[in-house]
Amino acid sequence: MRALHRLHQSLKSLPGIGPKQAERLALFLLRSESRAEELLESLAAARREIRLCPECWNLTDRPLCRLCSDESRDRKLLCVVSEPQDAAAIERAGYQGLFHVLHGSLSPLDGIGPERLRLKELLRRVESARGTLSEVILATNPDTEGETTALYVSGLLRPLGPLRITRIARGVPLGGDLNYMDEETLSWALSGRRDYSR
């Protein structure tokens, strides 16, 4: 049953899939030949057709992704995110500007340094958009790696001239109960408070 063990190990290596779930998926795929074939075909098609947009480095199946090629988007705003799924989440929230995907966050302990991210491409893009671009929004995750990445990117962007560099707000989630919030979350919420007196 070496083949089953190999399938189990491969599925277990996927993010968010634990040993039990990998076992269930492996057995399901073995029992359902049509689903397994469909999965193989869709995976092969995705590997063949999906590539990185040469402008924003998001995933696309076109020469330029749909967001970069959409002339109605606000070209004065550039939102820097760590991963393609982050861009999708911000897009769903109603953001209408452009994106730049870094494909990771700085994490020295995991061997991820600046050379592994799409930082050179970001700097070239910001320099070439001088006069058009007015704000870069740093929307990396509010964890240690995301904060480190945001600080590093802001340091790279500051010397490029008059450009507003902002960081997404952090704090209490909508519908959250203050009694259950940790001190760090409450601290960020207090430091990032907005003025309601206007």
N, C-alpha and C positions, 0 to 999 in steps of 0.2 A: 504494500500500500504506500510505496514511496511517492507515487504521483499525487495521491490524496494529501499526504503530509506536505508536499511541496506547494500544492494549491492552498492549503490551510495557512502555511507560513507566508505566502505571497499576499493573501487577503489580510492577514493579521498585521502586515507591515503598512497597510493603508492607514491614514490618519483617522482617528475616531473609531477604529474597528478593534475590538478586544478579542481575546481568544475564543470565547463562547460564540460571539457573533460571527467570527471568521469560520468557525466550524459549521454553524447553521447555513451560512452563505455557500460554503463549499458543497455541502450535501444537497442544498437546493439546486445549485447549478448542475450537479451530476444527475439529479433526478429529472430536471427539465431541460431536455436537449435543445428545444426551440429557443428558450430564454438564454441559454448559454451561447448559442450561435448568434442570436441577436446582439448580445453583449459584446461578443468578439467583433462582429461587423461594425457596430457603432464605435467601439474603441479604435479599430483600425481606421475608420473614416475620420475620426477626430484627430488622430495622430497625423494623418495624411493632409487634412485640409486646414487645421487650425495652426496659426503662427502668431508671432508678436507683431503688433502694429509698429512700424518704424518711427512713428511720431511720439506716441504715449507709452508704448510697450505693454499695452493691454492685449488680451487675446482677441483674435479676429480671424475671419475666413475670407477677408477682402484685402486688397492692396493697402488700404487705409481703413481703420476701424470706423464704425458708424458714428461714434462720437466726434472723432477728429474731422470727419468729412461733413458733419452737420454744420452748415454755415449759420444756423440760428443760435448756436451756443455762444455764451458770453466769453469772448476770447481775452477779456481783461483778467479773468480768474483762472488760476491753475491750482488744482488740488493734488497734493502729493500723498500717495497711499502706499502701503507696503505690498499688498497683493491684489490681484484682479477682483477677488470677491469683495474687497473693501470698496473698490470703485463702484461695484454693483450696488452695495448697501447704501452708499452716499447718493448714488443716482436715484434710488428708490425714495430717498428722503426729500427729493425735489431739487437737488443741486443742478444748476444749468450751465456751469462753466466747463473747463477742460480738465483732464486728469494727466498725471504722470505716475506710472507704476514702477516702484523700485525693485520689486521681486525679492522681498525679504526685509529684515531689520538687522541692524548691527548687533552682533552677539559674539564677542570675543571668545567666550567659553565654548561656543559651538564652532569656532573657526570662521565666523562670518564677519569679515572686515569690509571697509569701504569699497575695495576693488570688486567685491562680489555683487554689489548693488548697481543699479542703473543711474549712478550719480554723475558721471561724465556727460551722459546724454541729457540729464536734467540741466546741468550748467550750460551746455551748448544751447539747449532750447530756450532757457531764460535769457541768455545773452542775445540770441537771434530775435527774441520778442520784445526787445527794449523799445519803449515808446508805445507799445500796445498793452503789454501786461502791467497790471497795477497791483495785483495781490497774489501771493503764493500762500495757500492754506496747507499747513502741515497736519495731515489726518492719519498719523500712525497710531497704533494701539496705545492705550494709556497704561502700559506695563513698562518694566525696566528697559527692555530692548526698544520699544517704541519711543519712550522719552529720550533715550540716548540717541536714537536716529534723528528725532526731531531737532535736538540741540545741535547735532553734527551738521545737518542740512542747513539749519538757520545760519550757522557759522560760515558755511560755504557761500550762501546767498547774499549775506550782508555786504560784502565788498563789491557786489555787482551794481551798486548805485541805488538811486531812490526807488525802493520797492517795499511795499507793505508785506511783512511776513507775519502770519497769524497762526495760532495753534487752536485746534478744535477744543471746545469747552469740555470739562470733566466734572463729574459730581454725581448728585443724587438722580437716579433714573425717574422718569415720569411714572407716577403711581407708587413710588418707593415709600417705605416707612422709615423715618429718621431713626427710630429706636433700633432698627436692625442694620443700620449702616456702620461700616467700620470707620475708625478715626481718620484714616488717610483719605477716604472718599469724602467725608464731611469737611476735612481740611481743604481739599481741592474745591469743593462746592463753595465754601466761604471765600476763598481767595479769588474765585472767578465770578463772584456775584455781579449782577447787572443793576444799573441805576433805574429805578422805577419812578423817580421824582419828576421826570420830564413829561 
